[in-house]
Amino acid sequence: MLSKNIETFLGCENEYEESKIVIFGAPFDSTTSYRPGTRFASKAMRSESFGIETYSPYQDKDLEDITVFDGGDLELSFGNPEKALTQIEEFTALVLEDDKIPCMIGGEHLVTLGAVRAAAKKYPDLHVIQFDAHADLRDDYLGESLSHASVIHRVWDILGDGRIYQFGIRSGDRSEFQWGKDHVYTNKFNFDGLNEIVEKLKGKPIYLTIDLDVLDPSVFPGTGTPEAGGVSFLELLQAMLDVSELNIIACDVNELSPIYDQSGVSTAVACKVLRELILML
């Protein structure tokens, strides 16, 4: 008997009902401010994931030992950010209602807003931890309030002061940093102070968003807005392991633009980050 050929992320071949974690793609990059292409990330990561092992020597865990459902890519409305965000919110809400952990593959960073909208409705005390090169705190970008350059400001519109924690930030308009001092916690350049924040947030529901451009371009050139001075893969991995102590109720990995790294190294790095993220959940 022949079966359908359905491509999933490595090891994520379980049925929805039996899975605790649900990964899905949000291939949207209509507000990208520099180089587009992140809409191709989730498909590239599924294809290239078979170049890595299911086993993580970092955590001594294996994807074969856990249950993960790959929900495929959402069919999002290109050119209509608000409609796309609504589609992401609705899917995320369905996963959360079933007491599963949604793990989204972007797409540009704006997709985080849709998932946070759903998470904040179920968890009113939601807190966000952001690993990123960019502050993303503009109130608008070229007059557009829904942009990957303003996504964390839009998240703040929902959560308010004292519930957003940024690490690795090394780029942004001066006004973003000035505004951020009064409204969010920002640690520039690295993950210093993360352990103290982890202790502070224990018991709180956490949304973790990982913009892969937090990595240095020498490690991860395949992104739309590369920024020199980033962290190493091992530094990012340690930060992920540190926050794994928390109650992470939803998460995402975003901003891989595979077409800008023809070597495929950036996609391989993104796959490894996602593998480690799934295992730490």
Summary of the structure (lengths in Angstrom):
residues: 281
radius of gyration: 17.2
end to end distance: 35.3
largest distance: 63.0
contacts: 1000
relative contact order: 0.19
helix: 38%
strand: 21%
